[in-house]
Each structure stands twice: as structure tokens, then as C-alpha cells.
Amino acid sequence: MTDVVALLVLGSLAGFINVLSAGGSMITLPLLMFLGLPPQVANGTNRVAITLQSLMAVGSFHRMGHGNLRVGIHLAIPAVIGAVLGAWIATWVPDQVFEWVLVSAMIGASVFMLLPQPKLDTRTLSPERLSPAIYVAMFVIGVYGGFIQVGVGVLFIVVLYHMLKIDLRQVNVLKVSIILPFTFAALVVFAINDQVDWTVGLTLAVGNVTGAFIATRVNMSARGARWVKGMTLIMVAAILIRLALY
């Protein structure tokens, strides 16, 4: 019962963070490991919640008229290809190596979140503004995200904001539109390799979806990401200390 409560509560928090800002997997992936799942199974199981959370978020954004389907599909294709490659690599990496990658990814993502973002002259995005460089960036992020989900949202925020010069609200909507298909592709790879605990994953997903639903209702507030970022970093610091003792 304690495990179920932890999955629901922290899953809700992670879903909220993932949609409004980034970094939710820095909470849920270590949680799954703390609950006894082997690192690779935890890595695959985490994708169940992310997929369903992203599905709900994408649907909510489109119902509210904030989606950009054409651009999302354009950018999702290279990300999906990269995710399949990254997930395949992750299925055979030794547990000890994966644990070190997890710690490094959490530290790296935290540093990215602390970096100040310069003010840019942002504008509405259209497919005509997509350059070859952004497609390459989506593939690279897809490989990383397929391997380990931790921090992938931070990378999307940085890349989409700087390369496409769109505001944070557009970034958040586009980010979940890309994360949905590429996370599902990675989940399929992990499932084929029997590295998904569906019971735990679906329980976590209930929490993630709840948090994501709430986040879509406050996404249009530009201030939201600031305090979410601070709360995430505090939790990540505590988790890193716990991982050091894991």
C-alpha cells in the first residue's frame, strides 16, 4: 500500500512537472529503482506513465486550440527514429553502467535548468521555419531520450526555444507532441525485450496523467515554470543523495 501511494503521489507531481516544465523522470525513475525494480526494468516501466501522460496532455492542448499538429509530426519523425536506436542500446547496457548514466544525466539536467535563458524575439511557429539543423537535433535528443528519459524535457525546452525562437507556452505544447510518439516507440522496444513491469507502470501512470491534466490547465501562465523548476531541483538534490547510498 505504501508503494502504491508513493507511485500515485510522486507520479502526479512528475506528470505536473513534465508538462509545465521538465524533469519529472528525475523523480519517477529513481523511485522505481528504490521500490525494487532492476534499473533496466525501471527504465522501461517509466515509459508507460510518460506515454499515457503525454497522450492526455496532447489531447487536452488540442481541445483547447493550442496544438500545432503539422509541426509536431515533422519534428517527431527524426525523434522516433532516434528513440528506437537509443532504447535498443539501453536494453543491453549493464545495470552498473546505467546507474552511473542516471546520476550523470540528473546532474547534467539540473545544471541546464539552472542556466538563465536569454530573452528572445519569439514568434508563432510554422513548418516553413524548420531547418535541417532542427531535424538533426530532434534525432540526437531522440537517441538520448530512448536510452534514458531523464532530462529529455530540459533538452527539448532549450533546443526548441533557441533554435525555433518560440515562447515557453508554444515550447511546452510542441514538446509533449514530440515526446508522445518517441516515448511510445521506446516503450515498444523495452516491452519486446521484457523490460516493462506493466502493473507498476500503469499505477504510476494514474498519478502522471492526473498531474499532467492539472498542468495543461495552468500551462498558459508564463510564471508557472519558475517555481516548478525550483521545487524540482530541491527534490533532485535529495534523490541524488539517496542514489549515492543506493
DOKEVO-413221 format. One record per residue (C-alpha): x, y, z; residue in one letter. Coordinates in pm, 1 decimal. Layout:
residues N
atom X X&Y Y&Z Z&residuo A
...
END
This chain:
residues 246
atom X 0.0&Y 0.0&Z 0.0&residuo M
atom X 287.2&Y 235.8&Z 77.6&residuo T
atom X 436.8&Y 166.8&Z -265.9&residuo D
atom X 104.3&Y 241.1&Z -435.1&residuo V
atom X 69.1&Y 571.9&Z -250.5&residuo V
atom X 427.2&Y 667.6&Z -342.4&residuo A
atom X 363.7&Y 585.9&Z -709.2&residuo L
atom X 40.6&Y 787.4&Z -718.1&residuo L
atom X 165.1&Y 1091.8&Z -526.2&residuo V
atom X 508.0&Y 1124.0&Z -686.7&residuo L
atom X 362.9&Y 1023.9&Z -1023.5&residuo G
atom X 116.8&Y 1314.9&Z -1001.1&residuo S
atom X 397.5&Y 1552.2&Z -914.7&residuo L
atom X 611.3&Y 1421.0&Z -1201.4&residuo A
atom X 326.7&Y 1449.9&Z -1453.9&residuo G
atom X 265.3&Y 1808.5&Z -1347.9&residuo F
atom X 635.4&Y 1893.7&Z -1375.9&residuo I
atom X 679.4&Y 1720.8&Z -1712.4&residuo N
atom X 404.0&Y 1918.6&Z -1884.3&residuo V
atom X 458.3&Y 2257.3&Z -1722.4&residuo L
atom X 837.8&Y 2247.8&Z -1725.4&residuo S
atom X 1065.0&Y 1939.3&Z -1732.8&residuo A
atom X 1238.7&Y 1691.6&Z -1503.3&residuo G
atom X 961.9&Y 1459.9&Z -1382.3&residuo G
atom X 1156.6&Y 1145.6&Z -1473.4&residuo S
atom X 1431.9&Y 1259.8&Z -1239.6&residuo M
atom X 1178.9&Y 1173.8&Z -967.3&residuo I
atom X 998.9&Y 869.0&Z -1105.7&residuo T
atom X 1292.2&Y 666.4&Z -1242.8&residuo L
atom X 1485.7&Y 664.6&Z -913.1&residuo P
atom X 1154.0&Y 595.5&Z -733.9&residuo L
atom X 1101.1&Y 280.1&Z -940.7&residuo L
atom X 1453.8&Y 166.5&Z -856.8&residuo M
atom X 1401.5&Y 240.1&Z -486.5&residuo F
atom X 1088.6&Y 22.9&Z -498.8&residuo L
atom X 1298.1&Y -272.7&Z -609.8&residuo G
atom X 1282.1&Y -277.7&Z -989.9&residuo L
atom X 1611.5&Y -355.0&Z -1167.7&residuo P
atom X 1749.0&Y -39.6&Z -1335.2&residuo P
atom X 1669.1&Y -152.6&Z -1689.6&residuo Q
atom X 1316.7&Y -261.9&Z -1597.4&residuo V
atom X 1265.4&Y 68.4&Z -1417.7&residuo A
atom X 1386.0&Y 247.9&Z -1730.6&residuo N
atom X 1132.1&Y 65.9&Z -1947.4&residuo G
atom X 847.9&Y 84.5&Z -1693.9&residuo T
atom X 884.3&Y 460.6&Z -1661.7&residuo N
atom X 784.4&Y 491.7&Z -2030.5&residuo R
atom X 434.5&Y 357.1&Z -1960.0&residuo V
atom X 349.2&Y 657.2&Z -1744.9&residuo A
atom X 522.5&Y 906.3&Z -1975.4&residuo I
atom X 334.4&Y 773.9&Z -2280.5&residuo T
atom X -9.3&Y 792.7&Z -2119.8&residuo L
atom X 66.4&Y 1127.8&Z -1956.5&residuo Q
atom X 175.5&Y 1270.6&Z -2292.8&residuo S
atom X -132.4&Y 1129.2&Z -2466.6&residuo L
atom X -359.6&Y 1306.9&Z -2220.4&residuo M
atom X -161.2&Y 1632.4&Z -2243.0&residuo A
atom X -158.6&Y 1637.0&Z -2623.4&residuo V
atom X -533.7&Y 1573.0&Z -2633.7&residuo G
atom X -603.7&Y 1847.4&Z -2380.5&residuo S
atom X -386.6&Y 2103.5&Z -2559.9&residuo F
atom X -551.6&Y 2030.6&Z -2894.6&residuo H
atom X -900.1&Y 2057.3&Z -2745.5&residuo R
atom X -802.4&Y 2397.6&Z -2610.6&residuo M
atom X -675.7&Y 2500.8&Z -2954.6&residuo G
atom X -306.4&Y 2514.1&Z -2862.4&residuo H
atom X -177.8&Y 2228.3&Z -3078.3&residuo G
atom X 36.6&Y 2253.0&Z -3393.7&residuo N
atom X -9.5&Y 1908.3&Z -3548.1&residuo L
atom X 187.2&Y 1963.7&Z -3870.4&residuo R
atom X 498.4&Y 2093.3&Z -3696.7&residuo V
atom X 472.7&Y 1825.5&Z -3427.1&residuo G
atom X 465.2&Y 1545.0&Z -3685.4&residuo I
atom X 757.8&Y 1694.8&Z -3878.1&residuo H
atom X 976.3&Y 1705.6&Z -3567.0&residuo L
atom X 854.9&Y 1376.2&Z -3419.7&residuo A
atom X 974.1&Y 1162.2&Z -3712.7&residuo I
atom X 1352.4&Y 1200.3&Z -3653.0&residuo P
atom X 1292.9&Y 1184.0&Z -3276.1&residuo A
atom X 1113.1&Y 848.8&Z -3311.7&residuo V
atom X 1394.8&Y 703.6&Z -3524.8&residuo I
atom X 1648.4&Y 817.4&Z -3266.6&residuo G
atom X 1440.6&Y 682.3&Z -2977.5&residuo A
atom X 1425.5&Y 331.6&Z -3125.7&residuo V
atom X 1804.7&Y 330.4&Z -3158.1&residuo L
atom X 1858.1&Y 469.1&Z -2807.4&residuo G
atom X 1614.9&Y 224.5&Z -2645.7&residuo A
atom X 1775.4&Y -69.9&Z -2824.6&residuo W
atom X 2117.3&Y 33.0&Z -2686.9&residuo I
atom X 1968.8&Y 71.3&Z -2337.0&residuo A
atom X 1830.6&Y -284.1&Z -2332.2&residuo T
atom X 2177.4&Y -439.2&Z -2321.6&residuo W
atom X 2376.1&Y -185.3&Z -2117.6&residuo V
atom X 2487.4&Y -334.7&Z -1778.9&residuo P
atom X 2297.9&Y -214.8&Z -1469.7&residuo D
atom X 2603.7&Y -54.4&Z -1308.9&residuo Q
atom X 2674.7&Y 149.7&Z -1621.7&residuo V
atom X 2312.2&Y 257.1&Z -1639.4&residuo F
atom X 2316.6&Y 373.7&Z -1276.0&residuo E
atom X 2617.1&Y 594.9&Z -1345.5&residuo W
atom X 2448.4&Y 733.0&Z -1657.0&residuo V
atom X 2137.1&Y 808.0&Z -1448.7&residuo L
atom X 2331.9&Y 1007.2&Z -1189.6&residuo V
atom X 2522.9&Y 1194.1&Z -1461.3&residuo S
atom X 2201.2&Y 1270.4&Z -1650.1&residuo A
atom X 2032.7&Y 1405.8&Z -1336.8&residuo M
atom X 2327.3&Y 1631.1&Z -1257.7&residuo I
atom X 2351.8&Y 1748.9&Z -1619.0&residuo G
atom X 1978.5&Y 1820.5&Z -1643.5&residuo A
atom X 1991.0&Y 2014.3&Z -1316.5&residuo S
atom X 2273.7&Y 2230.9&Z -1449.0&residuo V
atom X 2073.9&Y 2302.7&Z -1766.7&residuo F
atom X 1773.2&Y 2401.6&Z -1556.4&residuo M
atom X 1986.1&Y 2645.9&Z -1355.9&residuo L
atom X 2124.4&Y 2822.2&Z -1662.5&residuo L
atom X 1948.2&Y 3153.8&Z -1731.6&residuo P
atom X 1754.5&Y 3167.2&Z -2058.0&residuo Q
atom X 1810.5&Y 3486.2&Z -2259.6&residuo P
atom X 1511.1&Y 3683.6&Z -2377.9&residuo K
atom X 1447.8&Y 3614.9&Z -2746.3&residuo L
atom X 1226.6&Y 3779.8&Z -3003.9&residuo D
atom X 976.7&Y 3494.5&Z -3019.8&residuo T
atom X 706.4&Y 3440.5&Z -3279.7&residuo R
atom X 446.4&Y 3187.8&Z -3392.2&residuo T
atom X 590.8&Y 2872.6&Z -3546.2&residuo L
atom X 514.7&Y 2737.8&Z -3894.5&residuo S
atom X 657.5&Y 2436.2&Z -4087.8&residuo P
atom X 840.6&Y 2668.7&Z -4328.1&residuo E
atom X 1071.5&Y 2780.4&Z -4045.4&residuo R
atom X 1203.9&Y 2428.3&Z -3976.3&residuo L
atom X 1569.2&Y 2398.6&Z -4080.8&residuo S
atom X 1778.2&Y 2081.5&Z -4134.8&residuo P
atom X 1960.0&Y 2157.0&Z -3808.1&residuo A
atom X 1642.4&Y 2119.8&Z -3601.6&residuo I
atom X 1576.5&Y 1777.7&Z -3754.4&residuo Y
atom X 1928.1&Y 1664.5&Z -3661.8&residuo V
atom X 1876.0&Y 1797.6&Z -3309.4&residuo A
atom X 1547.9&Y 1604.7&Z -3278.1&residuo M
atom X 1722.7&Y 1281.6&Z -3383.0&residuo F
atom X 2003.6&Y 1331.1&Z -3129.5&residuo V
atom X 1758.4&Y 1409.0&Z -2848.5&residuo I
atom X 1555.0&Y 1107.0&Z -2957.6&residuo G
atom X 1858.1&Y 878.3&Z -2918.5&residuo V
atom X 1924.3&Y 1018.4&Z -2572.1&residuo Y
atom X 1558.6&Y 1004.5&Z -2469.8&residuo G
atom X 1522.3&Y 649.5&Z -2597.6&residuo G
atom X 1819.5&Y 547.9&Z -2385.7&residuo F
atom X 1714.7&Y 730.5&Z -2068.6&residuo I
atom X 1414.7&Y 960.8&Z -2031.9&residuo Q
atom X 1574.9&Y 1168.3&Z -1757.5&residuo V
atom X 1627.4&Y 1531.3&Z -1859.5&residuo G
atom X 1491.3&Y 1492.4&Z -2212.2&residuo V
atom X 1227.7&Y 1759.3&Z -2148.1&residuo G
atom X 1500.3&Y 2004.8&Z -2049.2&residuo V
atom X 1681.6&Y 1938.4&Z -2377.2&residuo L
atom X 1362.7&Y 1992.5&Z -2576.2&residuo F
atom X 1295.4&Y 2321.7&Z -2398.4&residuo I
atom X 1647.3&Y 2453.5&Z -2462.3&residuo V
atom X 1660.7&Y 2341.7&Z -2827.1&residuo V
atom X 1307.1&Y 2443.8&Z -2925.7&residuo L
atom X 1333.9&Y 2780.4&Z -2753.8&residuo Y
atom X 1673.3&Y 2874.6&Z -2900.4&residuo H
atom X 1651.4&Y 2717.8&Z -3247.2&residuo M
atom X 1287.8&Y 2794.4&Z -3325.3&residuo L
atom X 1256.5&Y 3113.7&Z -3118.7&residuo K
atom X 912.1&Y 3030.5&Z -2981.9&residuo I
atom X 782.9&Y 3125.9&Z -2638.3&residuo D
atom X 761.6&Y 2887.2&Z -2343.3&residuo L
atom X 391.7&Y 2822.9&Z -2394.1&residuo R
atom X 449.3&Y 2711.0&Z -2753.1&residuo Q
atom X 751.9&Y 2509.3&Z -2640.5&residuo V
atom X 550.3&Y 2314.4&Z -2382.8&residuo N
atom X 276.5&Y 2226.8&Z -2631.9&residuo V
atom X 522.6&Y 2121.8&Z -2902.1&residuo L
atom X 740.2&Y 1934.5&Z -2652.7&residuo K
atom X 465.4&Y 1693.2&Z -2543.8&residuo V
atom X 357.9&Y 1644.2&Z -2907.5&residuo S
atom X 707.5&Y 1512.1&Z -2986.7&residuo I
atom X 758.8&Y 1321.2&Z -2662.2&residuo I
atom X 439.2&Y 1117.5&Z -2708.1&residuo L
atom X 536.2&Y 924.8&Z -3025.5&residuo P
atom X 904.1&Y 886.4&Z -2945.0&residuo F
atom X 835.8&Y 759.7&Z -2591.2&residuo T
atom X 580.8&Y 511.2&Z -2724.5&residuo F
atom X 839.3&Y 386.1&Z -2976.0&residuo A
atom X 1093.3&Y 336.8&Z -2696.2&residuo A
atom X 829.2&Y 160.9&Z -2482.3&residuo L
atom X 768.6&Y -91.3&Z -2760.5&residuo V
atom X 1141.1&Y -172.9&Z -2772.2&residuo V
atom X 1157.3&Y -224.4&Z -2394.2&residuo F
atom X 837.7&Y -432.3&Z -2397.8&residuo A
atom X 974.1&Y -660.5&Z -2670.7&residuo I
atom X 1279.2&Y -719.2&Z -2451.5&residuo N
atom X 1059.2&Y -794.8&Z -2145.6&residuo D
atom X 1184.7&Y -491.2&Z -1953.7&residuo Q
atom X 848.9&Y -342.2&Z -1851.9&residuo V
atom X 655.1&Y -407.6&Z -1529.6&residuo D
atom X 305.1&Y -324.1&Z -1651.6&residuo W
atom X 135.2&Y -330.3&Z -1309.3&residuo T
atom X 377.3&Y -80.5&Z -1159.5&residuo V
atom X 386.3&Y 124.6&Z -1480.0&residuo G
atom X 9.0&Y 160.3&Z -1503.0&residuo L
atom X -16.3&Y 253.1&Z -1133.2&residuo T
atom X 244.9&Y 523.0&Z -1184.9&residuo L
atom X 58.5&Y 632.4&Z -1498.4&residuo A
atom X -255.7&Y 709.2&Z -1298.1&residuo V
atom X -55.6&Y 962.3&Z -1099.8&residuo G
atom X 125.8&Y 1102.1&Z -1404.3&residuo N
atom X -193.8&Y 1151.3&Z -1602.5&residuo V
atom X -359.0&Y 1328.9&Z -1309.1&residuo T
atom X -67.0&Y 1567.7&Z -1270.6&residuo G
atom X -44.6&Y 1627.1&Z -1644.5&residuo A
atom X -416.6&Y 1708.8&Z -1663.9&residuo F
atom X -378.1&Y 1974.1&Z -1395.3&residuo I
atom X -68.3&Y 2115.1&Z -1567.5&residuo A
atom X -247.1&Y 2164.7&Z -1900.6&residuo T
atom X -491.4&Y 2393.4&Z -1719.1&residuo R
atom X -213.8&Y 2619.9&Z -1590.8&residuo V
atom X 26.6&Y 2592.9&Z -1886.5&residuo N
atom X -76.6&Y 2931.4&Z -2022.6&residuo M
atom X 65.1&Y 3104.3&Z -1715.7&residuo S
atom X 420.1&Y 3216.9&Z -1803.9&residuo A
atom X 521.0&Y 3225.9&Z -1437.7&residuo R
atom X 443.3&Y 2862.1&Z -1368.9&residuo G
atom X 777.2&Y 2717.9&Z -1475.5&residuo A
atom X 981.0&Y 2925.7&Z -1228.7&residuo R
atom X 855.6&Y 2780.4&Z -902.7&residuo W
atom X 816.5&Y 2433.4&Z -1056.7&residuo V
atom X 1183.6&Y 2443.6&Z -1156.4&residuo K
atom X 1289.2&Y 2534.9&Z -801.6&residuo G
atom X 1078.5&Y 2259.7&Z -647.5&residuo M
atom X 1216.5&Y 2005.8&Z -896.4&residuo T
atom X 1577.7&Y 2094.9&Z -822.2&residuo L
atom X 1524.4&Y 2059.0&Z -447.3&residuo I
atom X 1374.6&Y 1712.5&Z -494.3&residuo M
atom X 1650.2&Y 1611.0&Z -736.9&residuo V
atom X 1916.9&Y 1710.2&Z -483.5&residuo A
atom X 1751.9&Y 1484.7&Z -223.7&residuo A
atom X 1722.2&Y 1197.5&Z -474.9&residuo I
atom X 2089.5&Y 1226.5&Z -575.7&residuo L
atom X 2189.5&Y 1192.8&Z -211.7&residuo I
atom X 1966.8&Y 885.8&Z -184.4&residuo R
atom X 2112.0&Y 739.9&Z -505.3&residuo L
atom X 2462.1&Y 780.4&Z -364.1&residuo A
atom X 2352.5&Y 549.3&Z -82.0&residuo L
atom X 2155.7&Y 314.5&Z -310.1&residuo Y
END
